[in-house]
Amino acid sequence: MVGIQMSGQFALLVGLLGALWIYLDGRKRNMETADMWAVGFFVGMFIPPIIGAVVVAVLYSQKRNRGRGSYPVQHRR
């Protein structure tokens, strides 16, 4: 099993910076759930350690709107 070790202070800093980035990016993209994604990332940093944050970050990057508007881009036929 692979383990990643970091100090508690560094993990806290990474958790806060990652949550802040997700929150600001989500707000910029008009996502109503930006705050919940940020909380999920921060909690995921500690339960289970780090792997949860990676999972949340990957899911967030797949789920977020690609454009700047509140609606996904629609393709014309």
N, C-alpha and C positions, 0 to 999 in steps of 0.2 A: 504494500500500500504506500502511496506517495503522500508525504506530509509537507505542508508549508508552514514554516515557523516565522513569526515576526513578533516584535514587542507589542504589548498592549497599546502603548501610546501611538505607535506607527499604524496599527490596525484601526484605531479610532480615527486617526487622521485620514487614512485611505477611505474608510467608511463615510466620513463626513464629506470629503471632496467628491467621491463618487455619487453620493446622494444629492449633493448640490448640483453637480453637472446634470444628472438625470432630471432633477426638478426644473432647472433653468431651461434645458432643452425641451422638456415637455410643455412648459408654459409658452415658449417661443412658438411651438407648433400647435398651440391652443388645445392641448389635451386636458380634459377635465380631471383625469386621474393622475396627473403628474406628481402630486404629493404622495399618493399611495405607492407609486413606483419607487420614489425616493426612500420612503420608509421601508419598503420591501428590500431594497438594496442594502440599506444600513443594517437591518436585522439579519439579513443573509450573510453579512460579514462575520457574524458571531454564532449563528445557529444554522446549519453546521458551519464551522469556521471556513470562511473564504469561498468555499464551493457554492454556497447558497447565493452569495453576491454575484458570482460568475453566471450562475443560472439565471438570476433575475436580470442581469445586464444583457444577456443574450436574448431572453424573451422580450425585454423592453425594446431592443434594437430591431426585432422583427415586428413588433406590434405598433411602434410609433408611426405617425403619419409621415410620409416621405416629403410632402410639400409643406409650405408654411401655413396653409389654410386649415380650417377645421375639418374639411372633408377630403377624403382620398381622391387622387387624380382619376378622372374617368376617361376611358379611351373612347375615341370616336370611331365609328365604323365607316 
